[in-house]
C-alpha cells in the first residue's frame, strides 16, 4: 500500500486543528498549553481513513508567525498539503509564508480548504475564493481544487475526504529501496521502554532489530520496537509516521533535529554547496556574507551565505552559494532547505543541497560553477559529475548511491544509460568517466614514450612500474584501468610488460655485433659461465654499451644469470637441466659431485647451475644431494 503524509498549513486561528479533528476525530493539540490557549504550539499527528479504505497520516502544524520553525519541521516529508484559509478572514501573511515554504520544500500537490464557511454568506465566500486564487497563481496550487467546509456543521468534510483520496492516487510512491532515514521531530521517554523518537520516514524501510545510527552524535543503536499511530509494527516504509524505541540511547542524547538512518549513509560538514532561490515576495535581498537561519529536515542552524556567482540575489532570483555553519550540519545531497532572515526572522528563500563539502569554494570560478550546474541537473548529469569527481580513483555503485541518495536500481539504471552513451566505462566493480580515461590514456602514452626512449632495447615497461606512475592514488583499480587502456588500443600488455602499440625494440648495427659476439662467447664457454668483466673483454665495446644488450638478451630468454655478475647461455643452461633430469630419472638423489663429473666442469661451476635450478623450482637440496620437485614441460 502506498504510504502518504498529508500536512496542514495556513494562518493562525484559521481552523487547521478543528479541520483535522473533523477529518479524523483526533484532537492533535496534545499539550496542556495548547488546550488552554486554543492555539497550536507544536506539530500534532493523526490518522485519516479515506473513502477507499486507505489510511494516511495527517500532520497539523502551528500557524503563528513565531512558530514557523515548528511548521517547517512538520512540513518535512509531506506529500499533500491542505492549505487552510478561513472564509471570514481570507488570505493572510502566514498563509503566504507557509505557501512559499511548501513550494521551496518541493511539495507538488494540495487542496485549498476554505474553513468556517458557515460563518459567512455565499457572496463573501465567492469573493474570498477569488482572492485566494489570485494569490496562488503561479504556484504549485494554481490548479488545486477548492473545497469549502465547516468543522462545526460538517459541511464539505465528506467531499474533502474524496478530494484527498483523488489526489493521493496521483502521489508517486516513495522509493523504499533507498537507505532509510528518519528526521526526528519528537523525542521522549516511556517508563519501562526507554527513549522513543518519532518522525516521518522519508526514505527506505526500517524493521525491528535493524542497526541504525543516530546523527549527528554518530551513535549506533538498534530498533527495539516500532509503532505507527499507536499500532505495533515489525517493519515500516517510507511515507509512514514512525515511533521507534531505540535501544541503549538516553533521552538527553537525542532531540528534534537529530536523524536516525542506516549507518554510514549521511554526511556531516560545516560547509554546503547549494542552489539558492529567493522568494519572489521576500522582503529582503540575500547578499554575500549574509547571516541567516537555516532549516533542513527537522534541524535548525545558523549559517553565513557565500554567494558564488553574484554579490546579491534579489527577490525572485536564484544562484549558487556556499553555506558556512558554526557547527556541522547532517544531511544528504539534494535535500531541500529553507532560509530565513537573521532579524527580523522572516522566510526569504530556500533551495537544494548540491554537495556536502568541507572545502572553501572559489567565488566567480567557472570550473566551480560548471560543476554545480551539473550537480543541479538531471540524475544522469549528477551521476556523471560524481564519477568525474572521482577521477582515476573511480567510483563504486554504493558510493554513488550514497552521494546521490539513490536506490541500487535507480543508480544502476542511470549508470547503464551513461555507459550506453559512452560517457562512463566500467572499471571492474567501479566506474570511470570517459574524459578522465582519455586523460589517463594521454598520460600513459607519455610515460611509455619516455620509458621507450630511455630503454630502447627493452620490450616494454614493467607493469608494476607503470602502475606506480599512473595509479599511486588508486592501486586497487590499476588492473581494471590497465585493461581499459589495452582495450582502447592505448597500449599493449605482453606478459608483465606494457608498451606502445607501434613500439619495436630494435638493435643498432653496433648492438647487433655485440649481441652476436655475446652469443658466441657464452656458447663457447659452455658450462663454465663468464663473469661480466670477462664478457666485456671478449666482445669489446665497454660495459656501458654492453649492459643494455645483456638486459635485452636476458629478457628475451637468450641468457641466464647464475649470479648477479655471472652469465650463461640459456641453451647451455637448459642442456644442463635436461642432463640432471636424466640422472634423476631412477628416483635416486643426485650429488654435486655426480653432476660435476657428468657435465665435466669444476665443482664451483656445477654448483652455480644446480643453485639456479633450485631457484627456478625444478630441484631441491636434501642433505648433500638434490631431488626433483617438478620437471620442465616440453
C-alpha positions as CSV (number, residue, x, y, z in Angstrom):
1,X,0.0,0.0,0.0
2,X,1.2,3.5,-0.8
3,X,2.0,5.5,2.3
4,X,1.1,9.2,2.2
5,X,1.6,12.1,4.6
6,X,-0.9,15.0,4.5
7,X,0.0,18.3,6.1
8,X,-2.0,21.3,7.1
9,X,-0.7,24.8,6.5
10,X,-2.1,28.3,6.9
11,X,-2.5,31.4,9.1
12,X,-3.0,31.2,12.9
13,X,-6.6,30.6,14.0
14,X,-7.9,29.6,10.6
15,X,-9.1,26.3,11.9
16,X,-6.4,23.8,10.9
17,X,-6.7,21.8,14.1
18,X,-10.5,21.9,14.0
19,X,-10.4,20.7,10.4
20,X,-8.0,17.8,11.4
21,X,-10.4,16.8,14.2
22,X,-13.4,16.9,11.8
23,X,-11.5,14.6,9.3
24,X,-10.0,12.1,11.8
25,X,-11.9,12.5,15.1
26,X,-8.5,13.2,16.8
27,X,-7.6,16.4,18.7
28,X,-4.0,17.0,17.7
29,X,-3.4,19.7,20.4
30,X,-1.7,17.3,22.9
31,X,0.0,20.0,25.1
32,X,-1.8,21.5,28.1
33,X,-0.8,25.0,26.9
34,X,-2.4,24.3,23.5
35,X,-5.7,23.2,25.0
36,X,-5.9,26.1,27.4
37,X,-5.0,28.8,24.9
38,X,-6.8,27.3,22.0
39,X,-3.8,27.7,19.8
40,X,-1.5,25.1,18.3
41,X,2.1,25.5,19.5
42,X,3.8,22.4,18.2
43,X,3.1,19.9,15.4
44,X,0.4,17.3,16.0
45,X,-0.4,14.0,14.4
46,X,-3.5,11.9,13.5
47,X,-4.5,9.1,11.2
48,X,-7.1,9.6,8.4
49,X,-9.1,6.8,6.8
50,X,-10.1,7.7,3.3
51,X,-13.3,6.7,1.5
52,X,-11.4,3.9,-0.3
53,X,-10.2,2.4,3.0
54,X,-6.6,3.7,2.6
55,X,-5.0,5.2,5.6
56,X,-2.9,8.4,5.6
57,X,-1.1,10.4,8.2
58,X,-2.0,14.0,8.9
59,X,0.5,16.4,10.4
60,X,-1.1,19.5,11.9
61,X,1.3,22.5,12.1
62,X,1.1,25.7,14.1
63,X,0.2,28.9,12.2
64,X,1.6,31.6,14.3
65,X,4.4,33.7,12.8
66,X,6.6,33.0,15.9
67,X,6.3,29.2,15.4
68,X,7.3,28.9,11.7
69,X,10.3,26.8,12.7
70,X,7.9,24.2,14.1
71,X,5.8,24.5,10.9
72,X,8.9,23.7,8.8
73,X,9.8,20.7,10.9
74,X,6.2,19.4,10.5
75,X,6.3,20.0,6.7
76,X,9.3,17.7,6.3
77,X,8.2,14.7,4.2
78,X,4.6,15.7,3.4
79,X,3.1,14.6,0.1
80,X,-0.1,16.6,0.0
81,X,-0.9,19.9,1.7
82,X,-4.2,21.2,2.9
83,X,-3.8,25.0,2.6
84,X,-6.3,26.3,5.1
85,X,-7.9,29.7,4.7
86,X,-10.7,31.0,6.9
87,X,-13.7,32.2,4.9
88,X,-14.2,35.1,7.3
89,X,-10.6,36.4,7.1
90,X,-9.2,35.3,3.8
91,X,-5.6,35.1,2.6
92,X,-3.3,36.3,5.3
93,X,0.5,36.9,5.8
94,X,1.2,33.5,7.3
95,X,-0.8,31.9,4.6
96,X,1.6,33.4,2.1
97,X,4.7,32.4,4.1
98,X,3.5,28.8,4.5
99,X,2.8,28.6,0.8
100,X,6.3,29.9,0.0
101,X,7.8,27.4,2.3
102,X,5.9,24.5,0.9
103,X,6.9,25.4,-2.7
104,X,10.6,25.7,-1.6
105,X,10.4,22.3,0.1
106,X,9.2,20.7,-3.2
107,X,5.6,19.9,-2.3
108,X,3.8,19.4,-5.6
109,X,0.1,18.7,-4.7
110,X,-2.5,20.1,-2.4
111,X,-6.1,21.3,-1.8
112,X,-7.2,24.7,-0.8
113,X,-9.6,24.4,2.1
114,X,-11.9,27.3,3.0
115,X,-12.9,26.8,6.6
116,X,-15.6,28.5,8.7
117,X,-17.9,28.7,5.6
118,X,-20.9,28.6,8.0
119,X,-19.9,32.0,9.3
120,X,-20.2,33.9,6.0
121,X,-22.6,34.3,3.2
122,X,-22.1,32.8,-0.3
123,X,-21.2,36.1,-1.9
124,X,-18.5,36.8,0.6
125,X,-17.1,33.3,0.3
126,X,-17.0,33.7,-3.5
127,X,-15.0,36.9,-3.1
128,X,-12.6,35.3,-0.7
129,X,-12.1,32.3,-3.1
130,X,-11.3,34.6,-6.0
131,X,-8.7,36.4,-3.8
132,X,-7.2,33.1,-2.8
133,X,-6.9,32.0,-6.5
134,X,-5.1,35.3,-7.3
135,X,-2.6,34.6,-4.6
136,X,-1.8,31.0,-5.6
137,X,-1.5,31.8,-9.3
138,X,2.0,30.7,-10.5
139,X,2.4,28.3,-7.5
140,X,2.0,24.6,-7.3
141,X,-1.5,25.2,-6.1
142,X,-2.7,27.3,-9.0
143,X,-4.9,24.4,-10.4
144,X,-5.7,22.9,-7.0
145,X,-9.3,22.1,-6.1
146,X,-11.0,24.4,-3.6
147,X,-13.3,22.9,-1.0
148,X,-15.5,24.9,1.4
149,X,-16.0,23.2,4.8
150,X,-17.3,23.8,8.2
151,X,-15.9,21.9,11.1
152,X,-18.9,22.9,13.2
153,X,-21.7,21.7,10.9
154,X,-19.7,19.0,9.0
155,X,-20.4,20.7,5.7
156,X,-18.0,19.7,2.9
157,X,-16.0,17.2,5.1
158,X,-17.0,14.1,3.1
159,X,-16.3,16.0,-0.2
160,X,-12.9,17.0,1.2
161,X,-12.1,13.4,2.0
162,X,-12.9,12.3,-1.5
163,X,-10.8,15.1,-3.0
164,X,-7.9,13.9,-0.8
165,X,-8.4,10.4,-1.9
166,X,-8.3,11.5,-5.6
167,X,-5.1,13.4,-5.0
168,X,-3.5,10.6,-3.1
169,X,-3.9,8.4,-6.2
170,X,-1.6,10.8,-8.1
171,X,1.2,10.8,-5.5
172,X,4.3,9.0,-6.6
173,X,5.2,6.2,-4.2
174,X,8.4,6.9,-2.3
175,X,11.4,4.7,-3.0
176,X,11.6,2.1,-0.3
177,X,14.9,0.8,-1.7
178,X,16.9,3.8,-0.6
179,X,18.8,3.9,2.7
180,X,16.4,4.5,5.5
181,X,16.2,8.0,7.1
182,X,14.0,9.3,9.9
183,X,14.3,13.0,10.8
184,X,13.3,13.2,14.4
185,X,10.6,15.7,15.3
186,X,9.9,14.4,18.8
187,X,11.8,12.5,21.5
188,X,10.5,11.3,24.8
189,X,10.8,8.5,27.4
190,X,8.3,5.8,28.1
191,X,8.8,4.2,31.5
192,X,9.9,0.6,31.1
193,X,10.8,1.1,27.4
194,X,13.3,3.9,27.3
195,X,13.8,6.5,24.6
196,X,11.3,6.8,21.8
197,X,11.7,9.1,18.7
198,X,9.0,10.0,16.2
199,X,9.1,11.4,12.7
200,X,8.2,10.8,9.1
201,X,10.3,8.1,7.4
202,X,11.4,9.9,4.3
203,X,13.5,7.2,2.7
204,X,13.7,3.4,2.7
205,X,12.3,0.9,5.2
206,X,13.1,0.1,8.8
207,X,12.4,-3.0,10.8
208,X,12.6,-4.2,14.4
209,X,16.1,-5.3,15.1
210,X,17.8,-3.1,12.5
211,X,21.0,-1.5,13.4
212,X,20.8,2.3,12.8
213,X,22.9,5.3,13.6
214,X,21.8,8.5,15.4
215,X,23.2,11.6,13.8
216,X,24.9,14.0,14.5
217,X,26.1,12.1,17.5
218,X,27.1,9.1,15.3
219,X,25.8,6.7,17.9
220,X,25.0,3.2,16.8
221,X,21.8,1.6,18.2
222,X,19.1,-0.9,17.3
223,X,15.3,-0.6,16.8
224,X,13.7,-2.3,19.8
225,X,10.1,-1.7,18.6
226,X,8.1,0.3,16.1
227,X,4.6,1.9,16.1
228,X,2.5,3.7,13.5
229,X,-0.2,5.8,15.1
230,X,-0.1,3.6,18.3
231,X,-0.2,0.3,16.4
232,X,2.8,-2.0,16.7
233,X,4.6,-3.0,13.5
234,X,7.5,-5.2,12.6
235,X,8.5,-3.1,9.6
236,X,7.7,0.3,8.2
237,X,8.2,2.0,4.9
238,X,8.9,5.5,3.5
239,X,5.9,7.8,3.9
240,X,4.8,6.4,7.2
241,X,4.7,8.1,10.6
242,X,7.1,6.2,12.8
243,X,7.6,5.9,16.5
244,X,10.8,4.0,17.2
245,X,12.0,2.7,20.5
246,X,15.8,3.0,20.5
247,X,18.0,0.5,22.4
248,X,20.7,2.0,24.7
249,X,20.0,5.6,23.8
250,X,19.5,8.1,26.6
251,X,16.7,10.7,26.2
252,X,19.3,13.5,26.6
253,X,21.2,12.1,23.6
254,X,18.5,12.7,21.1
255,X,16.1,15.6,20.2
256,X,14.3,17.3,17.4
257,X,16.8,17.9,14.6
258,X,18.6,14.5,15.0
259,X,18.3,11.9,12.3
260,X,18.1,8.1,12.6
261,X,19.4,6.4,9.5
262,X,21.2,3.4,8.1
263,X,24.8,3.6,9.4
264,X,27.3,5.4,7.2
265,X,24.7,6.9,4.8
266,X,24.7,10.5,6.0
267,X,27.4,13.1,5.7
268,X,28.4,15.9,8.0
269,X,30.2,19.1,7.2
270,X,30.3,22.7,8.2
271,X,30.0,23.8,4.5
272,X,27.4,23.0,2.0
273,X,27.4,23.9,-1.8
274,X,23.8,24.8,-2.7
275,X,21.4,26.2,-5.2
276,X,19.6,29.1,-3.5
277,X,16.2,30.6,-4.6
278,X,15.0,33.9,-3.1
279,X,11.2,34.0,-2.8
280,X,9.5,36.5,-5.2
281,X,7.8,38.3,-2.3
282,X,10.8,38.2,0.1
283,X,11.1,41.5,1.9
284,X,14.9,41.3,1.8
285,X,17.7,40.6,-0.7
286,X,20.2,37.8,0.0
287,X,23.7,39.5,0.0
288,X,27.1,37.9,0.1
289,X,28.1,37.1,3.7
290,X,24.5,37.4,4.9
291,X,23.9,35.6,8.1
292,X,20.6,33.6,8.0
293,X,18.6,30.9,9.9
294,X,18.8,27.6,8.0
295,X,16.3,24.7,8.2
296,X,16.5,21.2,6.7
297,X,14.5,18.2,7.8
298,X,13.8,19.0,11.4
299,X,17.2,20.6,12.0
300,X,17.7,24.4,12.6
301,X,21.1,26.1,12.5
302,X,22.7,29.4,11.8
303,X,24.9,29.9,8.7
304,X,26.6,32.5,6.6
305,X,25.8,32.7,2.8
306,X,28.8,33.0,0.4
307,X,27.3,33.7,-3.0
308,X,29.4,32.1,-5.7
309,X,28.1,33.8,-8.8
310,X,26.7,37.2,-7.6
311,X,27.1,39.8,-5.0
312,X,23.4,39.8,-4.2
313,X,20.3,37.8,-5.1
314,X,17.1,39.9,-5.4
315,X,13.6,38.6,-4.7
316,X,12.7,36.1,-7.5
317,X,16.4,35.4,-8.4
318,X,18.4,32.3,-7.8
319,X,22.1,31.4,-7.8
320,X,24.8,29.1,-6.3
321,X,26.1,29.6,-2.8
322,X,28.3,28.0,-0.2
323,X,26.7,28.0,3.2
324,X,29.1,28.1,6.1
325,X,27.9,26.9,9.5
326,X,29.1,27.3,13.1
327,X,28.8,23.6,13.6
328,X,28.5,20.6,11.2
329,X,25.1,20.0,9.5
330,X,23.9,16.5,8.8
331,X,22.1,15.9,5.5
332,X,22.0,14.1,2.2
333,X,22.8,15.7,-1.2
334,X,19.6,17.1,-2.9
335,X,17.8,17.7,0.4
336,X,15.7,20.8,0.3
337,X,16.2,23.6,2.9
338,X,14.6,26.9,4.0
339,X,16.5,30.1,4.9
340,X,15.0,32.9,7.0
341,X,16.4,36.4,7.5
342,X,18.6,36.9,10.6
343,X,16.5,39.7,12.1
344,X,13.6,40.1,11.7
345,X,13.2,36.3,11.3
346,X,11.1,36.0,8.2
347,X,11.3,33.5,5.3
348,X,13.4,34.8,2.4
349,X,14.0,31.7,0.4
350,X,15.4,28.2,0.2
351,X,17.0,25.8,-2.1
352,X,18.7,22.4,-2.6
353,X,21.9,21.0,-1.2
354,X,24.2,20.0,-4.1
355,X,27.3,18.9,-2.3
356,X,28.2,18.4,1.4
357,X,31.8,19.5,1.1
358,X,34.2,20.9,3.7
359,X,36.5,22.8,1.4
360,X,36.2,26.5,0.6
361,X,34.8,27.1,-2.9
362,X,36.1,30.0,-5.0
363,X,33.7,32.7,-5.9
364,X,33.1,33.6,-9.6
365,X,35.1,30.5,-10.7
366,X,33.8,29.0,-13.9
367,X,35.0,25.4,-13.1
368,X,33.2,25.6,-9.7
369,X,30.0,26.9,-11.3
370,X,30.1,24.4,-14.1
371,X,30.4,21.6,-11.6
372,X,27.5,23.0,-9.6
373,X,25.3,23.3,-12.7
374,X,25.9,19.6,-13.4
375,X,25.0,18.7,-9.8
376,X,21.8,20.7,-10.2
377,X,20.9,18.9,-13.4
378,X,19.2,15.6,-14.2
379,X,20.1,12.4,-12.4
380,X,22.4,11.3,-15.2
381,X,24.2,14.6,-15.2
382,X,24.7,14.5,-11.5
383,X,26.0,10.9,-11.5
384,X,28.3,11.7,-14.4
385,X,29.7,14.6,-12.3
386,X,30.2,12.4,-9.3
387,X,32.2,9.9,-11.5
388,X,34.2,12.7,-12.9
389,X,35.0,13.9,-9.4
390,X,36.4,10.5,-8.6
391,X,38.8,10.6,-11.5
392,X,41.1,7.5,-11.8
393,X,40.2,6.6,-8.3
394,X,36.9,5.6,-9.8
395,X,33.5,5.5,-8.1
396,X,31.7,2.3,-7.0
397,X,28.0,2.0,-7.3
398,X,27.5,2.0,-3.4
399,X,29.5,5.2,-3.2
400,X,27.3,6.8,-5.9
401,X,24.1,5.6,-4.2
402,X,25.1,7.4,-1.0
403,X,26.4,10.5,-2.8
404,X,23.1,11.0,-4.8
405,X,20.7,9.3,-2.3
406,X,19.6,6.7,-4.8
407,X,18.4,3.2,-4.6
408,X,20.6,0.5,-6.2
409,X,18.1,0.1,-9.0
410,X,18.0,3.9,-9.7
411,X,21.7,4.1,-9.7
412,X,22.2,1.0,-11.9
413,X,19.7,2.3,-14.5
414,X,21.4,5.7,-14.8
415,X,24.9,4.2,-14.9
416,X,23.8,1.8,-17.7
417,X,22.5,4.8,-19.7
418,X,25.7,6.7,-19.2
419,X,27.7,3.6,-20.3
420,X,25.5,3.2,-23.3
421,X,26.2,6.8,-24.3
422,X,29.9,6.2,-23.9
423,X,30.3,8.8,-21.1
424,X,31.2,6.3,-18.4
425,X,33.0,3.0,-18.5
426,X,33.0,0.1,-16.0
427,X,36.4,-0.5,-14.4
428,X,36.0,-3.7,-12.5
429,X,33.4,-3.0,-9.8
430,X,33.7,0.7,-10.2
431,X,33.2,3.4,-12.9
432,X,35.4,5.9,-14.6
433,X,34.4,8.9,-16.8
434,X,35.3,8.7,-20.4
435,X,37.1,12.1,-20.3
436,X,39.1,11.0,-17.3
437,X,40.0,7.8,-19.1
438,X,41.1,9.9,-22.1
439,X,43.4,12.0,-19.9
440,X,44.7,8.8,-18.4
441,X,45.4,7.5,-22.0
442,X,47.4,10.6,-22.8
443,X,49.4,10.3,-19.6
444,X,50.1,6.5,-20.2
445,X,51.3,7.3,-23.7
446,X,53.7,10.0,-22.4
447,X,55.0,7.7,-19.6
448,X,55.6,4.8,-22.0
449,X,57.2,7.0,-24.7
450,X,59.6,8.4,-22.1
451,X,60.4,4.9,-21.0
452,X,61.0,3.6,-24.5
453,X,63.3,6.5,-25.3
454,X,65.4,5.7,-22.2
455,X,65.3,1.9,-22.6
456,X,65.2,1.5,-26.3
457,X,66.3,-2.2,-26.1
458,X,63.7,-3.3,-23.6
459,X,60.5,-4.7,-25.0
460,X,58.4,-2.7,-22.6
461,X,57.9,-1.1,-19.2
462,X,57.2,-3.4,-16.2
463,X,53.5,-3.3,-15.3
464,X,54.4,-2.7,-11.6
465,X,56.4,0.4,-12.5
466,X,53.6,1.6,-14.8
467,X,51.0,1.1,-12.0
468,X,53.2,3.1,-9.6
469,X,53.5,6.0,-12.1
470,X,49.8,6.2,-13.1
471,X,47.8,4.8,-10.2
472,X,49.5,5.7,-7.0
473,X,46.2,7.2,-5.7
474,X,44.1,4.1,-6.7
475,X,46.3,1.0,-6.7
476,X,43.2,-1.2,-6.2
477,X,41.8,0.0,-9.6
478,X,45.1,-0.4,-11.5
479,X,44.5,-3.8,-13.1
480,X,41.0,-2.8,-14.3
481,X,42.2,0.5,-15.7
482,X,45.2,-1.1,-17.5
483,X,42.6,-3.4,-19.1
484,X,40.6,-0.4,-20.3
485,X,43.8,1.2,-21.7
486,X,44.7,-2.0,-23.5
487,X,41.1,-2.4,-24.9
488,X,41.2,1.2,-26.2
489,X,44.4,0.5,-28.1
490,X,46.5,2.9,-26.0
491,X,49.0,0.2,-25.0
492,X,49.8,-3.4,-25.4
493,X,50.3,-5.8,-22.5
494,X,52.8,-8.6,-23.1
495,X,53.2,-10.7,-20.1
496,X,54.4,-8.4,-17.3
497,X,55.4,-5.7,-19.7
498,X,53.5,-2.8,-21.3
499,X,54.5,-0.9,-24.4
500,X,53.0,1.4,-27.0
501,X,51.4,-0.4,-29.9
502,X,53.8,0.9,-32.5
503,X,56.9,0.4,-30.4
504,X,59.5,-2.2,-31.5
505,X,62.7,-2.7,-29.6
506,X,65.4,-2.9,-32.4
507,X,69.2,-3.3,-32.1
508,X,71.5,-0.9,-33.9
509,X,74.2,-2.3,-36.1
510,X,76.8,-2.0,-33.3
511,X,74.4,-3.6,-30.8
512,X,73.7,-6.4,-33.3
513,X,77.5,-7.0,-33.4
514,X,77.7,-7.1,-29.6
515,X,74.7,-9.5,-29.5
516,X,76.3,-11.9,-31.9
517,X,79.6,-11.7,-30.1
518,X,77.9,-12.5,-26.7
519,X,76.1,-15.5,-28.2
520,X,79.4,-16.8,-29.5
521,X,81.2,-16.2,-26.2
522,X,78.7,-17.8,-23.8
523,X,78.2,-20.8,-26.1
524,X,81.9,-21.3,-26.3
525,X,82.2,-21.0,-22.5
526,X,79.6,-23.7,-22.2
527,X,79.3,-25.0,-18.6
528,X,82.0,-22.5,-17.5
529,X,79.9,-19.3,-17.3
530,X,81.5,-15.9,-17.7
531,X,81.8,-13.0,-15.3
532,X,80.7,-9.7,-16.7
533,X,84.2,-8.3,-17.0
534,X,85.2,-11.4,-18.9
535,X,82.4,-10.9,-21.4
536,X,83.4,-7.3,-21.9
537,X,87.0,-8.4,-22.5
538,X,85.9,-11.0,-25.1
539,X,83.3,-8.9,-27.1
540,X,84.7,-5.4,-26.6
541,X,82.6,-2.2,-26.7
542,X,82.9,-1.4,-23.0
543,X,80.4,-2.3,-20.2
544,X,78.1,0.8,-20.6
545,X,77.4,-0.2,-24.2
546,X,77.2,-3.9,-23.4
547,X,74.8,-3.6,-20.4
548,X,71.6,-2.8,-22.3
549,X,72.3,-5.6,-24.8
550,X,72.8,-8.1,-22.0
551,X,69.5,-6.9,-20.4
552,X,67.7,-7.4,-23.6
553,X,69.1,-10.9,-24.1
554,X,68.1,-11.9,-20.6
555,X,64.6,-10.5,-21.2
556,X,64.4,-12.5,-24.5
557,X,65.5,-15.7,-22.8
558,X,68.8,-16.0,-24.5
559,X,70.9,-15.6,-21.4
560,X,70.6,-16.8,-17.8
561,X,72.1,-15.0,-14.8
562,X,73.5,-17.6,-12.4
563,X,74.7,-14.8,-10.1
564,X,74.3,-11.0,-10.4
565,X,77.6,-11.0,-12.3
566,X,77.7,-14.5,-13.9
567,X,76.1,-15.2,-17.2
568,X,75.5,-18.5,-19.1
569,X,73.9,-19.3,-22.4
570,X,70.2,-20.3,-22.0
571,X,70.7,-23.2,-24.3
572,X,73.6,-24.5,-22.2
573,X,71.5,-23.9,-19.0
574,X,68.7,-26.0,-20.4
575,X,71.1,-28.7,-21.6
576,X,72.4,-29.0,-18.0
577,X,68.8,-29.2,-16.7
578,X,68.0,-32.0,-19.1
579,X,71.2,-33.8,-18.0
580,X,70.2,-33.6,-14.3
581,X,66.6,-34.9,-15.1
582,X,68.1,-37.9,-16.9
583,X,70.4,-38.6,-13.9
584,X,67.5,-38.4,-11.5
585,X,65.1,-40.5,-13.7
586,X,65.8,-43.5,-11.5
587,X,64.4,-41.7,-8.5
588,X,67.8,-41.5,-6.7
589,X,69.1,-38.1,-5.4
590,X,71.9,-36.6,-7.4
591,X,75.0,-35.2,-5.7
592,X,77.0,-32.2,-6.9
593,X,80.0,-34.5,-7.5
594,X,77.9,-36.7,-9.7
595,X,76.6,-33.8,-11.7
596,X,80.1,-32.2,-11.9
597,X,81.5,-35.4,-13.4
598,X,78.7,-35.8,-15.9
599,X,79.0,-32.3,-17.4
600,X,82.8,-32.2,-17.0
601,X,83.4,-28.9,-15.1
602,X,84.7,-27.9,-11.7
603,X,82.6,-28.2,-8.6
604,X,82.3,-24.4,-8.4
605,X,80.6,-24.2,-11.8
606,X,78.4,-27.3,-11.3
607,X,77.2,-25.7,-8.0
608,X,76.2,-22.5,-9.8
609,X,74.0,-24.4,-12.2
610,X,72.4,-26.5,-9.5
611,X,71.7,-23.5,-7.3
612,X,69.9,-21.8,-10.3
613,X,67.8,-25.0,-10.8
614,X,66.8,-24.8,-7.1
615,X,65.8,-21.1,-7.5
616,X,63.8,-22.0,-10.6
617,X,61.8,-24.6,-8.6
618,X,63.0,-27.6,-10.5
619,X,65.1,-29.2,-7.8
620,X,65.7,-29.1,-4.0
621,X,68.7,-29.8,-1.9
622,X,68.1,-32.6,0.6
623,X,71.1,-33.3,2.7
624,X,74.1,-33.3,0.3
625,X,72.1,-34.3,-2.8
626,X,69.3,-33.0,-4.9
627,X,65.8,-34.4,-5.7
628,X,63.4,-33.4,-8.5
629,X,60.5,-31.0,-7.5
630,X,59.0,-30.7,-11.0
631,X,60.0,-31.5,-14.5
632,X,60.2,-28.9,-17.3
633,X,57.4,-29.0,-19.8
634,X,58.5,-30.0,-23.3
